[in-house]
Amino acid sequence: MEQQTFPQELADTLVGVQRLIRRRLRAGLTVPRLRGAEVELLRLVETRPGIGVSEAAKELHLAGNSVSTLVNQLAKEGYLLRETDPADRRAARLLLTEAAETRLRAWQQRRAALVGRHLARLDEADREALRAALPALRKLAVTLHEEAEES
């Protein structure tokens, strides 16, 4: 692989894997599918219960009104709760409902099973190469996040 084409090939491969995982997981859904931004918001609230709307918008690199729209939709669907922030009565703190926790847990289990089945089809050398690449991929994600924070 040429040094000049490596960034493009890496980006294309990561996007392709993510797209295929998403499509495969959608196939077995028995409930209406959530859009990518909705899932991202739910996962953010899962890791940071009580996060505010503006902080979530910043973290997701979305406009505040876009996140407000997502919050309204997810609250209406029974996946998010908005609690008034005791420190600032005008602000809301976001929490997952039990339905959201159940749905995210099921999605994570289905995703792990799907990827696990396909990892098992690879030989040990390929599985080890992927395992060894994880720290570098995590560092790449951190630098991408940091750059987004700076802009």
Contacts in CASP RR format, 6 or more apart in sequence:
PFRMAT RR
TARGET T0000
AUTHOR 0000-0000-0000
METHOD contacts of the structure
MODEL  1
MEQQTFPQELADTLVGVQRLIRRRLRAGLTVPRLRGAEVELLRLVETRPG
IGVSEAAKELHLAGNSVSTLVNQLAKEGYLLRETDPADRRAARLLLTEAA
ETRLRAWQQRRAALVGRHLARLDEADREALRAALPALRKLAVTLHEEAEE
S
1 9 0 8 1.000
21 111 0 8 1.000
21 114 0 8 1.000
21 115 0 8 1.000
24 114 0 8 1.000
25 107 0 8 1.000
25 110 0 8 1.000
25 111 0 8 1.000
25 114 0 8 1.000
26 33 0 8 1.000
31 103 0 8 1.000
34 42 0 8 1.000
37 60 0 8 1.000
37 62 0 8 1.000
37 66 0 8 1.000
37 70 0 8 1.000
38 70 0 8 1.000
38 73 0 8 1.000
38 74 0 8 1.000
38 79 0 8 1.000
39 107 0 8 1.000
40 60 0 8 1.000
41 56 0 8 1.000
41 60 0 8 1.000
41 67 0 8 1.000
41 70 0 8 1.000
41 71 0 8 1.000
41 74 0 8 1.000
41 80 0 8 1.000
42 74 0 8 1.000
42 79 0 8 1.000
42 80 0 8 1.000
42 96 0 8 1.000
42 100 0 8 1.000
42 103 0 8 1.000
42 104 0 8 1.000
43 104 0 8 1.000
44 51 0 8 1.000
44 56 0 8 1.000
44 59 0 8 1.000
44 60 0 8 1.000
45 51 0 8 1.000
45 56 0 8 1.000
45 80 0 8 1.000
45 94 0 8 1.000
45 95 0 8 1.000
45 96 0 8 1.000
45 100 0 8 1.000
46 96 0 8 1.000
46 100 0 8 1.000
46 101 0 8 1.000
46 104 0 8 1.000
48 59 0 8 1.000
49 94 0 8 1.000
49 95 0 8 1.000
49 96 0 8 1.000
50 83 0 8 1.000
50 93 0 8 1.000
50 94 0 8 1.000
50 95 0 8 1.000
51 59 0 8 1.000
51 93 0 8 1.000
51 94 0 8 1.000
52 85 0 8 1.000
52 91 0 8 1.000
52 92 0 8 1.000
52 93 0 8 1.000
52 94 0 8 1.000
53 64 0 8 1.000
53 67 0 8 1.000
53 68 0 8 1.000
53 71 0 8 1.000
53 91 0 8 1.000
53 92 0 8 1.000
53 94 0 8 1.000
54 64 0 8 1.000
54 67 0 8 1.000
54 91 0 8 1.000
56 67 0 8 1.000
56 94 0 8 1.000
57 63 0 8 1.000
57 64 0 8 1.000
57 66 0 8 1.000
57 67 0 8 1.000
60 67 0 8 1.000
61 148 0 8 1.000
62 70 0 8 1.000
71 80 0 8 1.000
71 82 0 8 1.000
71 92 0 8 1.000
71 94 0 8 1.000
74 80 0 8 1.000
74 100 0 8 1.000
75 81 0 8 1.000
75 82 0 8 1.000
78 97 0 8 1.000
78 99 0 8 1.000
78 100 0 8 1.000
79 96 0 8 1.000
79 97 0 8 1.000
79 99 0 8 1.000
79 100 0 8 1.000
79 103 0 8 1.000
80 94 0 8 1.000
80 95 0 8 1.000
80 96 0 8 1.000
80 97 0 8 1.000
80 100 0 8 1.000
81 94 0 8 1.000
81 95 0 8 1.000
81 96 0 8 1.000
81 97 0 8 1.000
82 92 0 8 1.000
82 93 0 8 1.000
82 94 0 8 1.000
82 95 0 8 1.000
83 92 0 8 1.000
83 93 0 8 1.000
83 94 0 8 1.000
83 95 0 8 1.000
84 91 0 8 1.000
84 92 0 8 1.000
84 93 0 8 1.000
85 91 0 8 1.000
85 92 0 8 1.000
85 93 0 8 1.000
96 104 0 8 1.000
119 127 0 8 1.000
119 130 0 8 1.000
122 130 0 8 1.000
END
